[in-house]
Amino acid sequence: MRRSQSFVRWAAWLCAALVVAAPLAYQWLFPVPTHYASDVEHFKYGSIGVEAAQGVPYEVWRTLPGLCLPLSERAGGYSKFGFQWELGHDTPVGMPVETALVPRIGVNCAMCHVGRIEGPDGVSQLVVGAPNTSLNLQAYLRFLFSCVGSDRFTADAVLAENARLGDGLNAVQRLFYRSLIIPQMKTAIATQAREMAFMDSQPDWGPGRAPGFQPAKIQVLGMPFDGTLDIVDIPSLWAMESHDGKGLHWDGANTSLHEVFLSSGIGNGASASTIDLPSLARNEAWARKVPPPAYPWPIDKAQAQVGKAIYAAYCASCHDTGGNRAGQVIPLRMVGTDRNRVDAFTPETAQGFDDLPDYSWRYTGFRKTGGYVAVPLDGIWARAPYLHNGSVPTLAALLTPPSSRPAHFLRGSPRYDPVDVGFAGNTGAEFDTSQPGNAATGHDWGTDLSEPEKRQLIEYLKTL
């Protein structure tokens, strides 16, 4: 009897200890994500719940350039992939670090939607909400897959490089990383590499571009690769209130801004159990209201005033917020641009999102369309290159007949051209419009204007 009573008391004490210790242990292993007072800082560095699901252990991530980049490139590290960096931060914009057992680096919307523009005077500025036209996401993924899958990636090599970098791991942590974290990472990255293998059979994305839904079709919906091609230009993310209820994504595949943010969260790697819905809601509220950036250089007001009338006659019905076609899907037979993105989002894809069972919400806004959305032109000066696939470098080139547009140009430089309105294209990766998905055809509205009229229209577009 006494032994039984003793066991009961011992069990009661153990339960009490677990009640106290379990929350403390959970807070240590999975602490509350970093809070940012500023909505802009939260957009740039706040977690959306990716780290616990698909985050890369930070102490390993920081060693990879030293392990696998050529010696001449190691000092620059990850900057070669076009990430945006700010002083005082150890990781790029859009790559938060949060603890899930160990500190892990994830991604958020800002990785793609914070760009940099360098003016004619050489001074550069970050533009929050602008497409990151220098980001070569495919090159980064290829580096990650290649490095972690190589013979260079061993526990000994990772831990030695971590020690060389300083302020890394203590003896106990090194044992934990050697026995558990590094092997787990190698397995997880190998899985991701297999899921993303489709990109090696398609044209390179290049800076400022990414697939629209192909990774989500494979990783989220569990669909086999269907051979379609949906590489698109990264869009801007400001004044989104005016977009809600209209065509969203380049082809209008959804009409609910809220669903777009939800799908971006799981598309970036958050799971049903880790996705941070309040964080995404905060980003959505910010994106609804944030204004487009003002053109930062002088504008010829007299020319712009003339151009305003040209805009009203040629552009406003499709691209002005109050236009009768604004936010609507323009059929392919009318717009004439590259059809690959439209073909890649199939009825089965839309149904796949509607049928997803694992989340606390259900999608209802996905649909199959037959064209591309006539989008508002707010902040159009900061959204080059143009068209859904980024196949036209400047506004001046867009107002040129399709047969005369540049067949080749360079993408990835932040250097801006205020005359033709776009990026100067003096450095970067070559873009070849003859490659599948890269056609610079279509959208020939305004191409029959006189040269002075085109310049007047361009001057007005700078004001939007």
Beta strands, then each sheet from edge to edge (+ up, - down):
strand 1: 56-57
strand 2: 97-99
strand 3: 103-105
strand 4: 114-118
strand 5: 124-128
strand 6: 209-211
strand 7: 231-233
strand 8: 329-331
strand 9: 371-373
strand 10: 408-412
strand 11: 416-417
strand 12: 422-423
strand 13: 428-432
sheet 1: 1+ 3- 2+
sheet 2: 4+ 5-
sheet 3: 6+ 7-
sheet 4: 8+ 9-
sheet 5: 10+ 13-
sheet 6: 11+ 12-
end
